[in-house]
Amino acid sequence: MEPVVGIGPVSRTTVDAALAVARRTRTPLMLIPSRRQVDAAEFGGGYLGWTTEEFAAYVRARDPHGLTTLCRDHGGPWMHTAEARLADPDEALDSCLRSFTADLDAGFGLLHIDTSEGRPGTGPVSARTAAARLVELYARCHAEATARGREVAYEIGFEPQDVSTNDPDEFKAALRLVLEGVEAAGAPLPRYVVAQTGTKVAELRNVGRFHDPQARSETLRQVSTLAAICHQEGVRLKAHNCDYLTTEETASLLRAGVDAFNVAPEYGVTETRALLRVLEEMELGAAKEDFLRLAHDSGKWRKWMLEATDATDVERAVIAGHYVFGTPEGLRIRDEAARALARRGRPPLETVLREAVSERVEAALHAVAAVPKAAGAVKAPEETGAAGARR
């Protein structure tokens, strides 16, 4: 059974929750760290506090049945803050290739090549530039994998996520152009192609066109067309930003032809809210205020805000909470909560938080269960001779 759900490891608790759910349900899952979450030692790792090698070792030690596929999410130039100083695109491509090489050495099974971003402050690059860089980086990653005797699957995308869907004709032309470049390089077809599926996360909700009941039917028709285009080319359609959707909403995307989907920031918000509940229940008012201040002052909520936002400071703190879990003050606050729970004979804090996140992970699996053979529209790459997925 191929994994359908990609879990963004926005915290160590989320990693533990994903592993626990996979073991309990015997269901394959994808763990999809971004470069900002986990990266090679030369880039300083990521905000989870793991290098690529450490992250892979942690997962491998807790996944004896090999149920989780390690996947790089948004691996590309300028996707780590360490590359902000690089002005030359060639330098940025060389840099992110070293990150991908670390992924290969750590046993990652899937690499998402995302070349949509330009140097910080310049915004997304043009579709033509993104496609050219993608083909070049894809070929170089394939060469590195071949040199190591590694078979790895690929995921590609041409643009940042938006609220609407792709124009089918434009998407088909762009996809064909990229696939021709990949084939010319002698590399295998990608397993997944990321399209605009009307799913987009902002603040504490999904603001994509799909989430608008008035636009859902038309959006699903568009998604079905995009899925058909992918399947005709022998690749699968993957949806990003599927946070904050109901089980039925997610299932409807799968029925429309989506083969796999990612969820990430929702798990960080879930854990943050669970921690705040514990602090309140344990009457740790000062610690709660300290955490809200710490998260708000981090400014990590800014990238998630709508232009015409009316979010409160508390909501901004909840959005940013998972970014500060591993800071010294964040750890101090968690330790205070843990000790308060222990004094009252309550379950350990990490158990409470892990179960809260696990519930949301299982909700995603319920959507998959509601659509038998959701990912069966295209044969698995192993069956077609392309790269395998398992680490």
ZIPELIN-V514209 format. One record per residue. N is the residue number from 1. PSI is psi in whole degrees, -180 to 180 (* if undefined). NEAR is the number of other ideal C-beta (glycine too) atoms within 10 Angstrom. Layout:
BEGIN
n=N psi=PSI near=NEAR
n=N psi=PSI near=NEAR
END
This chain:
BEGIN
n=1 psi=127 near=11
n=2 psi=142 near=18
n=3 psi=145 near=23
n=4 psi=-29 near=24
n=5 psi=127 near=23
n=6 psi=123 near=27
n=7 psi=118 near=28
n=8 psi=118 near=24
n=9 psi=75 near=27
n=10 psi=-10 near=28
n=11 psi=165 near=25
n=12 psi=-33 near=20
n=13 psi=-39 near=28
n=14 psi=-39 near=29
n=15 psi=-47 near=26
n=16 psi=-39 near=20
n=17 psi=-45 near=26
n=18 psi=-44 near=28
n=19 psi=-40 near=23
n=20 psi=-43 near=16
n=21 psi=-43 near=23
n=22 psi=-44 near=24
n=23 psi=-46 near=15
n=24 psi=-38 near=10
n=25 psi=-7 near=14
n=26 psi=42 near=9
n=27 psi=128 near=19
n=28 psi=140 near=18
n=29 psi=159 near=23
n=30 psi=132 near=26
n=31 psi=124 near=27
n=32 psi=69 near=25
n=33 psi=136 near=29
n=34 psi=169 near=21
n=35 psi=-27 near=27
n=36 psi=-24 near=17
n=37 psi=-45 near=26
n=38 psi=131 near=31
n=39 psi=176 near=30
n=40 psi=159 near=22
n=41 psi=-35 near=11
n=42 psi=-20 near=12
n=43 psi=3 near=21
n=44 psi=17 near=12
n=45 psi=-142 near=21
n=46 psi=-174 near=22
n=47 psi=-9 near=21
n=48 psi=-13 near=23
n=49 psi=12 near=14
n=50 psi=144 near=22
n=51 psi=170 near=20
n=52 psi=-46 near=28
n=53 psi=-43 near=17
n=54 psi=-42 near=15
n=55 psi=-47 near=26
n=56 psi=-41 near=22
n=57 psi=-40 near=14
n=58 psi=-48 near=17
n=59 psi=-46 near=23
n=60 psi=-39 near=15
n=61 psi=-22 near=9
n=62 psi=11 near=14
n=63 psi=67 near=19
n=64 psi=-23 near=8
n=65 psi=3 near=9
n=66 psi=40 near=12
n=67 psi=-16 near=19
n=68 psi=133 near=25
n=69 psi=126 near=23
n=70 psi=123 near=26
n=71 psi=133 near=28
n=72 psi=127 near=32
n=73 psi=132 near=25
n=74 psi=50 near=22
n=75 psi=114 near=26
n=76 psi=180 near=27
n=77 psi=141 near=26
n=78 psi=23 near=23
n=79 psi=0 near=24
n=80 psi=142 near=23
n=81 psi=-23 near=15
n=82 psi=-18 near=18
n=83 psi=3 near=20
n=84 psi=-30 near=12
n=85 psi=-10 near=9
n=86 psi=117 near=18
n=87 psi=-27 near=9
n=88 psi=121 near=10
n=89 psi=-36 near=16
n=90 psi=-39 near=11
n=91 psi=-41 near=13
n=92 psi=-39 near=22
n=93 psi=-43 near=18
n=94 psi=-41 near=13
n=95 psi=-49 near=19
n=96 psi=-25 near=29
n=97 psi=-37 near=19
n=98 psi=-34 near=14
n=99 psi=-45 near=24
n=100 psi=-37 near=25
n=101 psi=-40 near=18
n=102 psi=-37 near=21
n=103 psi=-46 near=31
n=104 psi=-44 near=19
n=105 psi=-28 near=15
n=106 psi=-5 near=21
n=107 psi=21 near=17
n=108 psi=145 near=24
n=109 psi=-14 near=25
n=110 psi=136 near=27
n=111 psi=122 near=29
n=112 psi=112 near=26
n=113 psi=113 near=24
n=114 psi=109 near=28
n=115 psi=25 near=30
n=116 psi=-23 near=25
n=117 psi=145 near=20
n=118 psi=-174 near=17
n=119 psi=142 near=17
n=120 psi=132 near=12
n=121 psi=-9 near=6
n=122 psi=-9 near=10
n=123 psi=-175 near=10
n=124 psi=151 near=14
n=125 psi=170 near=21
n=126 psi=157 near=11
n=127 psi=-39 near=15
n=128 psi=-44 near=11
n=129 psi=-44 near=14
n=130 psi=-43 near=24
n=131 psi=-43 near=21
n=132 psi=-44 near=16
n=133 psi=-36 near=22
n=134 psi=-47 near=24
n=135 psi=-42 near=23
n=136 psi=-47 near=17
n=137 psi=-37 near=22
n=138 psi=-49 near=22
n=139 psi=-39 near=16
n=140 psi=-39 near=19
n=141 psi=-42 near=23
n=142 psi=-39 near=20
n=143 psi=-41 near=14
n=144 psi=-40 near=18
n=145 psi=-43 near=21
n=146 psi=-42 near=13
n=147 psi=-27 near=10
n=148 psi=0 near=12
n=149 psi=27 near=6
n=150 psi=138 near=18
n=151 psi=124 near=16
n=152 psi=147 near=28
n=153 psi=161 near=24
n=154 psi=153 near=26
n=155 psi=137 near=28
n=156 psi=153 near=27
n=157 psi=151 near=24
n=158 psi=-12 near=25
n=159 psi=158 near=21
n=160 psi=155 near=15
n=161 psi=141 near=19
n=162 psi=175 near=15
n=163 psi=-18 near=18
n=164 psi=-159 near=15
n=165 psi=161 near=24
n=166 psi=151 near=22
n=167 psi=122 near=14
n=168 psi=-42 near=15
n=169 psi=-44 near=10
n=170 psi=-41 near=11
n=171 psi=-44 near=21
n=172 psi=-44 near=18
n=173 psi=-43 near=12
n=174 psi=-42 near=20
n=175 psi=-45 near=23
n=176 psi=-40 near=12
n=177 psi=-46 near=17
n=178 psi=-43 near=23
n=179 psi=-36 near=18
n=180 psi=-40 near=11
n=181 psi=-41 near=17
n=182 psi=-45 near=20
n=183 psi=-39 near=12
n=184 psi=-29 near=10
n=185 psi=-4 near=15
n=186 psi=18 near=10
n=187 psi=158 near=21
n=188 psi=157 near=20
n=189 psi=150 near=21
n=190 psi=153 near=31
n=191 psi=-45 near=28
n=192 psi=147 near=26
n=193 psi=131 near=26
n=194 psi=125 near=23
n=195 psi=169 near=28
n=196 psi=114 near=28
n=197 psi=18 near=31
n=198 psi=17 near=27
n=199 psi=129 near=31
n=200 psi=129 near=22
n=201 psi=133 near=23
n=202 psi=140 near=20
n=203 psi=-122 near=20
n=204 psi=31 near=18
n=205 psi=172 near=14
n=206 psi=123 near=22
n=207 psi=9 near=16
n=208 psi=159 near=26
n=209 psi=-32 near=20
n=210 psi=-33 near=30
n=211 psi=-7 near=20
n=212 psi=113 near=14
n=213 psi=-32 near=8
n=214 psi=-25 near=7
n=215 psi=0 near=17
n=216 psi=-44 near=15
n=217 psi=-46 near=10
n=218 psi=-39 near=14
n=219 psi=-43 near=23
n=220 psi=-35 near=20
n=221 psi=-41 near=11
n=222 psi=-43 near=24
n=223 psi=-41 near=26
n=224 psi=-39 near=17
n=225 psi=-44 near=20
n=226 psi=-40 near=25
n=227 psi=-42 near=24
n=228 psi=-40 near=16
n=229 psi=-47 near=21
n=230 psi=-48 near=25
n=231 psi=-35 near=15
n=232 psi=-29 near=11
n=233 psi=-2 near=17
n=234 psi=22 near=14
n=235 psi=170 near=23
n=236 psi=152 near=25
n=237 psi=128 near=27
n=238 psi=135 near=27
n=239 psi=132 near=30
n=240 psi=170 near=28
n=241 psi=46 near=27
n=242 psi=25 near=28
n=243 psi=154 near=24
n=244 psi=22 near=21
n=245 psi=149 near=25
n=246 psi=166 near=12
n=247 psi=-44 near=16
n=248 psi=-37 near=10
n=249 psi=-45 near=17
n=250 psi=-42 near=26
n=251 psi=-36 near=19
n=252 psi=-33 near=21
n=253 psi=-41 near=26
n=254 psi=-41 near=22
n=255 psi=-29 near=14
n=256 psi=-10 near=22
n=257 psi=-4 near=21
n=258 psi=132 near=30
n=259 psi=-26 near=23
n=260 psi=160 near=24
n=261 psi=156 near=26
n=262 psi=144 near=25
n=263 psi=136 near=27
n=264 psi=-74 near=23
n=265 psi=-26 near=19
n=266 psi=-35 near=25
n=267 psi=-36 near=27
n=268 psi=-41 near=25
n=269 psi=-40 near=23
n=270 psi=-46 near=25
n=271 psi=-40 near=25
n=272 psi=-47 near=26
n=273 psi=-38 near=15
n=274 psi=-41 near=19
n=275 psi=-43 near=25
n=276 psi=-37 near=20
n=277 psi=-43 near=14
n=278 psi=-46 near=22
n=279 psi=-38 near=23
n=280 psi=-45 near=12
n=281 psi=-34 near=14
n=282 psi=6 near=20
n=283 psi=42 near=10
n=284 psi=64 near=18
n=285 psi=-42 near=10
n=286 psi=-41 near=11
n=287 psi=-38 near=22
n=288 psi=-46 near=19
n=289 psi=-37 near=11
n=290 psi=-42 near=17
n=291 psi=-44 near=26
n=292 psi=-40 near=20
n=293 psi=-46 near=13
n=294 psi=-47 near=20
n=295 psi=-44 near=27
n=296 psi=-45 near=21
n=297 psi=-15 near=12
n=298 psi=-26 near=17
n=299 psi=6 near=11
n=300 psi=-8 near=19
n=301 psi=-16 near=22
n=302 psi=-40 near=10
n=303 psi=-15 near=9
n=304 psi=1 near=17
n=305 psi=146 near=14
n=306 psi=155 near=11
n=307 psi=-45 near=5
n=308 psi=61 near=5
n=309 psi=148 near=13
n=310 psi=24 near=7
n=311 psi=141 near=17
n=312 psi=169 near=10
n=313 psi=-36 near=12
n=314 psi=-43 near=12
n=315 psi=-39 near=17
n=316 psi=-39 near=24
n=317 psi=-40 near=23
n=318 psi=-40 near=22
n=319 psi=-39 near=26
n=320 psi=-1 near=24
n=321 psi=-44 near=28
n=322 psi=-18 near=29
n=323 psi=-19 near=22
n=324 psi=5 near=22
n=325 psi=-39 near=25
n=326 psi=3 near=16
n=327 psi=160 near=15
n=328 psi=-44 near=8
n=329 psi=-37 near=12
n=330 psi=-42 near=20
n=331 psi=-36 near=12
n=332 psi=-43 near=14
n=333 psi=-42 near=22
n=334 psi=-39 near=21
n=335 psi=-39 near=12
n=336 psi=-41 near=18
n=337 psi=-41 near=23
n=338 psi=-43 near=18
n=339 psi=-36 near=12
n=340 psi=-42 near=18
n=341 psi=-43 near=19
n=342 psi=-39 near=12
n=343 psi=-31 near=9
n=344 psi=8 near=8
n=345 psi=25 near=6
n=346 psi=165 near=15
n=347 psi=154 near=11
n=348 psi=149 near=11
n=349 psi=-46 near=22
n=350 psi=-31 near=14
n=351 psi=-44 near=13
n=352 psi=-47 near=20
n=353 psi=-42 near=28
n=354 psi=-40 near=25
n=355 psi=-33 near=14
n=356 psi=-44 near=20
n=357 psi=-39 near=26
n=358 psi=-37 near=21
n=359 psi=-39 near=13
n=360 psi=-35 near=20
n=361 psi=-43 near=24
n=362 psi=-30 near=16
n=363 psi=-38 near=15
n=364 psi=-39 near=24
n=365 psi=-32 near=17
n=366 psi=-36 near=12
n=367 psi=-41 near=23
n=368 psi=-42 near=21
n=369 psi=-26 near=14
n=370 psi=-9 near=15
n=371 psi=87 near=18
n=372 psi=137 near=8
n=373 psi=43 near=8
n=374 psi=-32 near=22
n=375 psi=24 near=19
n=376 psi=7 near=11
n=377 psi=-27 near=15
n=378 psi=139 near=22
n=379 psi=147 near=12
n=380 psi=145 near=16
n=381 psi=-32 near=25
n=382 psi=-35 near=14
n=383 psi=-24 near=8
n=384 psi=2 near=12
n=385 psi=1 near=9
n=386 psi=-175 near=21
n=387 psi=147 near=21
n=388 psi=162 near=16
n=389 psi=-27 near=21
n=390 psi=142 near=16
n=391 psi=* near=20
END
